[in-house]
């Protein structure tokens, strides 16, 4: 969509689709937040810090306690990675 200012505006969905299959993001998560993104995950002790890899559209790919594993998996899937804080 072109806004009145002449700049292109993309929806969140459009933006996510731009990186589909090419971009992934890595995010630190607390165990209390895991079930919202990884509903099949087993019950975890509270307060555990984990790392997650997601596709550009937010699709969960990997959950691990080892940050390096997320980069390794992204490389296997040929994804360029970005980190979210």
C-alpha positions as a printed Julia matrix, in Angstrom:
85×3 Matrix{Float64}:
  0.0     0.0    0.0
  1.23    3.53  -0.77
  0.49    6.07   1.93
 -0.32    9.72   1.23
  3.28   10.55   2.04
  4.34    8.46  -0.96
  6.1     5.89   1.21
  5.28    2.22   0.97
  3.68    0.77   4.08
  3.79   -2.94   4.77
  1.6    -4.83   7.18
  3.25   -7.09   9.75
  2.12  -10.08   7.65
  3.6    -8.62   4.45
  6.87   -7.92   6.24
  7.04  -11.47   7.62
  6.44  -12.94   4.18
  9.38  -11.01   2.75
 11.77  -13.15   4.74
  9.89  -16.46   4.5
 12.36  -19.29   4.13
 15.29  -16.86   4.13
 15.33  -15.08   7.5
 14.98  -16.41  11.0
 15.14  -14.69  14.34
 16.64  -15.82  17.59
 15.09  -14.8   20.87
 15.86  -15.47  24.51
 12.8   -16.8   26.34
 11.93  -17.67  29.88
 10.4   -21.06  30.54
  7.18  -19.38  31.71
  6.64  -18.01  28.17
  7.43  -21.16  26.21
  3.95  -22.71  26.01
  2.56  -19.67  24.2
  4.95  -20.23  21.28
  5.72  -23.96  21.65
  2.45  -25.59  22.82
  3.91  -29.1   22.44
  6.81  -28.38  24.82
  6.93  -30.34  28.06
  6.34  -28.59  31.37
  9.47  -26.7   32.39
 10.72  -25.46  35.72
 10.07  -21.73  36.2
 12.91  -19.26  35.73
 14.84  -21.24  33.11
 16.35  -19.14  30.31
 16.06  -20.72  26.87
 16.8   -19.78  23.27
 14.32  -20.06  20.44
 14.64  -19.91  16.67
 11.63  -18.7   14.7
 10.96  -18.26  11.0
 10.4   -14.72   9.73
  6.65  -15.24  10.04
  6.94  -16.32  13.68
  6.78  -20.06  13.07
  8.63  -21.81  15.91
 11.56  -23.9   14.65
 13.75  -24.76  17.65
 13.8   -24.37  21.42
 17.03  -25.06  23.29
 19.05  -24.09  26.34
 22.12  -23.56  24.14
 22.3   -20.34  22.11
 24.86  -21.78  19.7
 22.39  -24.5   18.71
 20.03  -21.89  17.32
 22.72  -20.54  14.98
 23.7   -24.05  13.93
 20.09  -24.95  13.08
 19.58  -21.67  11.2
 22.68  -22.42   9.13
 21.38  -25.92   8.39
 18.1   -24.39   7.17
 20.05  -21.72   5.23
 18.43  -18.9    7.2
 20.04  -15.52   7.8
 19.58  -14.74  11.47
 18.7   -11.71  13.51
 18.5   -11.56  17.29
 15.66  -10.02  19.25
 16.14   -8.74  22.76
